[in-house]
Amino acid sequence: MKSIPLPMMDQPVGLGVPLPAHEEDPYELVGMVIPGEEGQTEAMAQALLEEFILLGWGRKRLMTLFTSSLYLGTHRIYQEKGEAWVQDLINETCAQWGIGTKEQ
């Protein structure tokens, strides 16, 4: 895997290369599932939980990341792993960040 050169910390970061607009481009966000290695789904779910825990979300609200079909990636995990697995992951991740067991 090639590394991507990063700008030095003291140098300004440019805005990138402007691309011309195309009339046929629907400008819609498109997601897709790609194959991954064993454990990547679980790691992604935990990383997302950590981000939202740091934003102050409680357990009930965290569960909505998985139960709502608006969040395609996490909802797929919910469908594949089940509610009990997701709840256990939420509890474990909250415990790792020092969030008590009191329901929030």
Secondary structure as GFF3:
##gff-version 3
##sequence-region A 1 104
A	DSSP	alpha_helix	40	54	.	.	.	ID=ss1
A	DSSP	alpha_helix	59	67	.	.	.	ID=ss2
A	DSSP	alpha_helix	72	81	.	.	.	ID=ss3
A	DSSP	alpha_helix	83	96	.	.	.	ID=ss4
###
